[in-house]
């Protein structure tokens, strides 16, 4: 397998792939992990307060506002990523079919309405999920996200070539900033 051989992907974006990509972004950016922990801590604390009030004062002690707040926190924990993916899906469908070429110079994306070329210096790391490769920018927010679905590859062996190409390029980009990128798989 050669790193110099371009890898091509052709796909129409699905909600599941966007959702997977956003989930990986949340788990692998410092701010995403922090926000998720804050929401879980808030939900756990609120649940503890409600249970303590129920045990000491009875069912009438917890007002409707507290129940609404707990429900809102729970819905945010469950639905946030899915709602964001749904919002982004409309934009991705507007662009149409994606034809992506990944080579030593970077990533070129061509759609029916948009063409974009991104160099490797834009991305700092890559995380591989069961269905997608997710490239993330090195900033604390991990705001720059590129989701490359595996189903868009022409052949199954292209996943190995893509993994090798991404690893070689991101290692070269990150040499001045510490250890190079090590491919990591995310279990589901």
C-alpha positions as CSV (number, residue, x, y, z in Angstrom):
1,X,0.0,0.0,0.0
2,X,1.4,3.4,-0.9
3,X,0.7,6.6,0.8
4,X,1.0,8.5,-2.5
5,X,-2.1,6.9,-4.0
6,X,-5.2,9.0,-3.7
7,X,-8.3,7.5,-2.0
8,X,-11.7,8.4,-3.4
9,X,-15.0,8.4,-1.7
10,X,-18.5,8.9,-3.2
11,X,-21.5,9.3,-0.9
12,X,-24.6,11.1,0.0
13,X,-24.5,12.1,3.7
14,X,-26.8,10.3,6.1
15,X,-28.1,11.4,9.5
16,X,-26.4,8.4,11.2
17,X,-22.9,9.4,9.9
18,X,-23.3,13.0,10.9
19,X,-24.5,11.9,14.4
20,X,-21.6,9.5,14.7
21,X,-19.2,12.3,13.7
22,X,-20.6,14.8,16.2
23,X,-20.5,12.2,18.9
24,X,-16.9,11.5,18.2
25,X,-16.2,15.3,18.2
26,X,-17.8,15.7,21.6
27,X,-15.9,12.8,23.1
28,X,-12.5,13.8,21.7
29,X,-12.5,17.6,22.1
30,X,-11.7,19.0,25.6
31,X,-14.6,21.4,25.6
32,X,-17.0,18.7,24.4
33,X,-16.0,16.4,27.2
34,X,-16.2,19.2,29.7
35,X,-19.7,20.2,28.6
36,X,-21.0,16.7,28.6
37,X,-19.6,16.1,32.2
38,X,-21.2,19.4,33.4
39,X,-24.6,18.3,32.0
40,X,-24.3,14.8,33.6
41,X,-23.2,16.3,36.9
42,X,-26.1,18.8,36.9
43,X,-28.6,16.1,36.1
44,X,-27.2,13.8,38.8
45,X,-27.3,16.6,41.4
46,X,-30.8,17.6,40.4
47,X,-31.9,14.0,40.6
48,X,-30.3,13.7,44.1
49,X,-32.1,16.8,45.3
50,X,-35.5,15.5,44.0
51,X,-35.0,12.1,45.6
52,X,-33.9,13.7,48.9
53,X,-37.0,16.0,48.9
54,X,-39.3,13.1,48.1
55,X,-37.9,11.0,50.9
56,X,-38.1,13.7,53.5
57,X,-41.1,15.8,52.5
58,X,-43.2,13.7,50.3
59,X,-44.4,14.0,46.7
60,X,-45.9,17.5,47.0
61,X,-42.6,19.0,48.0
62,X,-41.1,19.0,44.5
63,X,-42.6,21.7,42.3
64,X,-43.5,21.6,38.6
65,X,-40.5,23.9,37.8
66,X,-38.0,21.4,39.2
67,X,-39.6,18.5,37.2
68,X,-39.5,20.6,34.0
69,X,-35.8,21.5,34.6
70,X,-34.9,17.8,35.2
71,X,-36.8,16.8,32.0
72,X,-35.0,19.6,30.1
73,X,-31.5,18.4,31.3
74,X,-32.4,14.8,30.4
75,X,-33.6,15.7,27.0
76,X,-30.5,17.8,26.3
77,X,-28.3,14.8,27.3
78,X,-30.2,12.5,25.0
79,X,-31.2,14.6,22.1
80,X,-28.6,17.3,21.7
81,X,-26.3,15.5,19.3
82,X,-29.2,14.0,17.3
83,X,-30.8,17.4,16.8
84,X,-27.6,18.9,15.7
85,X,-27.1,16.1,13.2
86,X,-30.6,16.6,11.9
87,X,-29.9,20.3,11.4
88,X,-26.7,19.6,9.5
89,X,-28.3,16.9,7.4
90,X,-30.5,19.5,5.7
91,X,-27.3,21.4,4.7
92,X,-25.5,18.3,3.5
93,X,-28.5,17.2,1.4
94,X,-28.6,20.6,-0.1
95,X,-25.0,20.1,-1.3
96,X,-25.9,16.8,-3.0
97,X,-23.6,13.8,-3.6
98,X,-20.1,14.2,-2.2
99,X,-17.1,13.2,-4.3
100,X,-14.0,13.3,-2.0
101,X,-10.4,12.8,-3.0
102,X,-7.8,12.3,-0.2
103,X,-4.2,12.5,-1.2
104,X,-0.8,13.8,0.0
105,X,-1.8,17.4,-0.6
106,X,-5.0,17.3,1.4
107,X,-8.7,16.7,0.9
108,X,-10.7,17.9,-2.1
109,X,-14.5,17.8,-1.8
110,X,-16.7,18.3,-4.9
111,X,-20.5,18.4,-4.6
112,X,-23.2,19.6,-7.0
113,X,-23.1,23.1,-5.4
114,X,-19.7,23.4,-3.7
115,X,-16.0,22.7,-4.2
116,X,-13.5,22.8,-1.3
117,X,-9.9,22.0,-0.9
118,X,-8.4,21.6,2.6
119,X,-4.7,21.1,3.4
120,X,-3.5,18.7,6.0
121,X,-2.2,21.6,8.2
122,X,-5.9,22.4,9.0
123,X,-6.4,19.1,10.9
124,X,-4.6,17.9,14.0
125,X,-6.0,14.5,14.6
126,X,-8.2,11.7,13.3
127,X,-10.5,9.3,15.2
128,X,-11.9,6.3,13.5
129,X,-15.4,5.0,14.4
130,X,-17.2,1.9,13.2
131,X,-18.8,3.8,10.3
132,X,-16.7,6.9,9.8
133,X,-13.3,8.6,9.9
134,X,-13.5,11.9,11.7
135,X,-10.8,14.5,11.2
136,X,-10.7,17.2,13.9
137,X,-8.9,20.5,14.1
138,X,-6.4,20.9,17.0
139,X,-8.2,23.7,18.7
140,X,-9.7,23.2,22.1
141,X,-13.3,23.2,20.7
142,X,-12.5,20.7,17.9
143,X,-14.6,23.0,15.7
144,X,-13.3,21.9,12.3
145,X,-14.8,18.5,11.6
146,X,-14.6,16.4,8.5
147,X,-16.6,13.2,8.5
148,X,-15.6,10.6,5.9
149,X,-18.0,7.7,5.8
150,X,-16.5,4.3,5.2
151,X,-19.4,3.2,3.0
152,X,-18.3,5.8,0.4
153,X,-15.0,4.0,-0.3
154,X,-14.8,2.1,-3.6
155,X,-13.3,-1.1,-2.1
156,X,-12.9,-2.5,1.5
157,X,-9.0,-2.3,1.2
158,X,-9.4,1.5,0.6
159,X,-10.1,1.9,4.3
160,X,-6.5,0.7,5.1
161,X,-5.1,3.0,2.4
162,X,-7.1,5.9,3.8
163,X,-6.0,5.1,7.4
164,X,-2.4,4.9,6.3
165,X,-2.6,8.2,4.3
166,X,-4.2,10.1,7.1
167,X,-1.7,8.7,9.6
168,X,1.2,9.7,7.5
169,X,0.0,13.2,6.8
170,X,-1.1,14.1,10.3
171,X,2.1,12.7,11.8
172,X,4.0,15.0,9.5
173,X,1.9,18.0,10.5
174,X,2.1,17.3,14.2
175,X,5.9,16.6,14.5
176,X,6.6,20.1,15.7
177,X,3.8,19.9,18.3
178,X,4.7,16.7,20.1
179,X,4.1,13.1,19.3
180,X,2.5,12.1,16.1
181,X,-1.0,10.9,15.5
182,X,-1.7,7.3,16.4
183,X,-4.8,5.8,14.8
184,X,-7.4,5.1,17.4
185,X,-10.6,3.2,17.0
186,X,-13.7,4.2,18.9
187,X,-15.8,1.3,20.1
188,X,-19.6,1.6,19.9
